Amino acid sequence: MSIRVGVADDQALVRAGFRKLLEVDPEIEVVAEAGDGFEAVELVRRHRPDVILMDIRMPRLDGLEATRRIGKSGAPSRVLILTTFGLTDYVYESLRAGASGFLLKDSPAEELLAGVRVVARGDALLDPSITRAVIEDYTRRPRRSADLAEKLNSLTARELEVLRLVARGQSNAEIAAELVVSDGTVKTHVARILQKLGVRDRVQAVIVAYESGFVEAGAAETET
């Protein structure tokens, strides 16, 4: 079964470039394009793509608000944000609005294809370097939430340990190596964490970890 993808960007040449890159993979089909946020929301409503690549800066309605509206609509489509390093606040807010991850616009073709596959199968795309920059920049203005902190109380000690490593941007394989357990065990822990926190993917779990105060900005760099 092919992965159905939508592309939202206000520049036609950029959309064409992404279409060309994506359709190199015979299992990926670009079903529609959008030139602004309004068209992106309509694209999702009409075509129900598995993944929509979403630019942030677009006319009429930006990618941030479009992502929020898509999330509120309950559509199964997953949003993959396309960005540059200079837009950390926008990206973080997009993730809070329900995006499943983000890629740099100048990422190599193989990373784009891999990213689409990751998001399409229900996982979140968390590149450690970008994730750290995004979340730490935002959380320098901490938001403490008693409700979020209460959710963490339902996690076991091992699940909290796994969540801390997820918040660093580590993959299941990296977490398994650090905790000396199997990849399958880590996958089970992550699934239980998502269920208990009431979130749909790793990105949302990381946001809970930071906004609750469980993980502090800079902690990943200071831990030894």
C-alpha positions in Angstrom: 0.0 0.0 0.0 1.4 3.4 -1.0 1.9 6.3 1.4 -0.3 9.2 0.4 1.4 12.6 0.8 0.3 16.2 0.5 2.7 19.1 0.1 1.9 22.6 1.4 4.3 25.4 0.5 3.6 28.9 -1.0 6.3 28.5 -3.6 5.3 26.3 -6.6 8.9 25.5 -7.4 9.5 24.2 -3.9 6.3 22.0 -4.1 7.5 20.7 -7.5 10.9 19.9 -6.0 9.4 17.9 -3.1 7.0 16.1 -5.4 10.0 15.0 -7.6 12.0 13.9 -4.6 9.1 12.0 -3.0 7.9 10.2 -6.2 11.3 8.6 -6.7 10.0 6.2 -4.1 7.4 3.9 -5.8 5.6 3.4 -2.5 5.0 7.2 -2.0 2.3 9.0 -3.9 1.8 12.8 -3.8 -1.9 13.2 -3.9 -2.3 17.0 -3.8 -0.5 20.3 -3.2 -1.5 23.5 -1.3 -0.2 27.0 -1.7 -1.2 28.3 1.8 -2.7 27.2 5.1 -6.3 27.4 4.0 -5.6 25.1 1.0 -3.6 22.8 3.3 -6.6 22.3 5.6 -8.9 21.8 2.6 -6.3 19.3 1.1 -6.5 17.2 4.3 -10.3 17.4 4.3 -10.7 16.3 0.7 -7.8 13.9 0.1 -7.0 12.5 3.6 -3.3 12.0 3.0 -1.3 9.9 5.4 1.3 12.7 5.7 1.3 16.4 4.8 4.5 18.3 4.5 3.8 21.7 5.9 5.8 24.9 5.4 5.4 27.4 8.3 5.5 30.8 6.5 2.6 30.9 4.0 0.2 33.7 3.0 -3.4 34.0 4.3 -3.0 31.2 6.9 0.4 30.1 8.1 1.5 26.5 8.7 1.2 26.9 12.5 -2.5 27.7 12.4 -3.2 25.2 9.6 -1.5 22.5 11.7 -3.7 23.5 14.7 -6.9 23.3 12.6 -5.9 19.9 11.1 -5.3 18.6 14.6 -8.6 19.9 15.9 -10.5 18.4 12.9 -9.6 14.9 14.1 -8.3 14.0 10.6 -5.9 11.0 10.6 -3.4 12.9 8.5 0.0 13.5 10.2 1.8 16.8 9.8 5.5 16.9 9.1 6.8 20.5 9.5 9.4 21.8 7.0 11.5 24.5 8.6 14.8 26.3 9.1 16.9 26.7 12.2 15.7 30.3 12.7 12.0 29.4 13.5 12.3 27.5 16.8 9.2 29.1 18.5 7.0 28.4 15.5 8.2 24.8 15.3 7.6 24.2 19.0 4.1 25.7 18.8 3.4 23.5 15.8 4.4 20.4 17.7 2.1 21.5 20.6 -0.7 22.0 18.0 -0.3 18.3 17.0 2.5 18.0 14.4 4.3 14.7 14.4 7.8 16.1 13.7 9.9 18.4 11.6 12.6 18.4 9.0 15.0 21.0 7.7 14.0 22.2 4.3 17.5 21.4 3.0 17.6 17.9 4.3 19.0 15.3 1.9 16.5 13.4 -0.2 17.0 10.1 1.8 16.2 11.9 5.1 13.0 13.3 3.6 11.9 9.9 2.4 12.8 8.3 5.7 11.0 11.0 7.6 7.8 10.5 5.6 7.9 6.8 6.3 8.5 7.3 10.0 5.6 9.7 10.4 3.3 7.6 8.2 3.7 4.5 10.4 2.6 6.5 13.4 6.0 7.4 15.0 7.3 10.9 15.6 10.3 12.4 13.8 12.6 13.6 16.5 16.0 14.7 15.2 18.0 15.1 18.4 19.9 18.3 17.3 16.8 20.1 16.1 14.6 18.9 19.0 17.1 20.1 21.6 17.3 23.6 20.0 13.6 23.9 19.6 12.5 22.7 23.0 15.3 24.3 25.1 14.8 27.6 23.4 11.1 27.5 24.3 11.4 26.1 27.8 13.7 28.9 28.9 10.3 30.4 29.7 9.1 27.5 31.7 5.4 26.5 31.9 4.6 24.4 34.9 1.4 22.4 34.8 0.0 20.6 37.8 -2.3 18.5 35.5 0.7 17.4 33.4 2.7 16.6 36.5 -0.2 14.5 37.8 -0.1 12.4 34.7 3.5 11.5 35.3 2.5 10.0 38.6 1.0 7.1 36.8 4.3 6.1 35.2 6.6 3.5 36.8 10.2 4.3 37.7 11.4 2.5 34.5 8.9 4.3 32.3 10.0 7.7 33.8 13.6 6.7 32.9 12.6 5.8 29.4 10.7 9.1 29.1 13.7 11.1 30.2 15.8 9.4 27.4 13.1 10.0 24.8 13.1 13.6 25.8 16.8 13.7 24.9 15.8 12.7 21.4 17.2 9.1 21.7 15.9 6.4 19.5 14.6 3.1 20.8 17.9 1.4 19.8 19.9 4.0 21.7 17.7 3.7 24.8 17.9 -0.1 24.7 21.7 0.1 24.6 21.8 2.5 27.5 19.4 0.5 29.7 20.8 -2.9 28.5 17.4 -4.2 27.4 15.9 -5.2 24.0 14.5 -2.9 21.4 11.1 -4.7 21.9 11.1 -3.9 25.6 11.8 -0.2 25.0 9.0 -0.2 22.4 6.6 -1.7 25.0 7.6 0.9 27.6 7.1 3.8 25.1 3.7 2.5 24.1 2.6 2.3 27.8 4.0 5.9 28.3 2.0 7.2 25.4 -1.2 5.4 26.7 -0.8 6.7 30.3 0.0 10.2 29.2 -2.9 10.3 26.7 -0.7 11.4 23.8 -0.4 10.0 20.4 3.4 10.0 19.7 6.9 10.7 21.1 6.8 14.4 20.2 3.8 14.9 22.4 5.3 12.9 25.2 8.5 15.1 25.1 6.3 18.2 25.3 4.6 16.8 28.4 8.0 16.0 29.9 9.2 19.6 29.5 6.0 21.5 30.2 5.5 19.5 33.4 9.0 20.3 34.6 10.0 16.7 34.7 12.8 17.4 32.3 14.6 20.8 32.5 16.1 22.7 29.6 19.8 21.9 29.4 19.5 18.7 31.4 20.7 16.5 28.6 23.9 18.4 28.3 24.7 18.5 32.0 24.0 14.8 32.8 26.9 12.5 32.8 
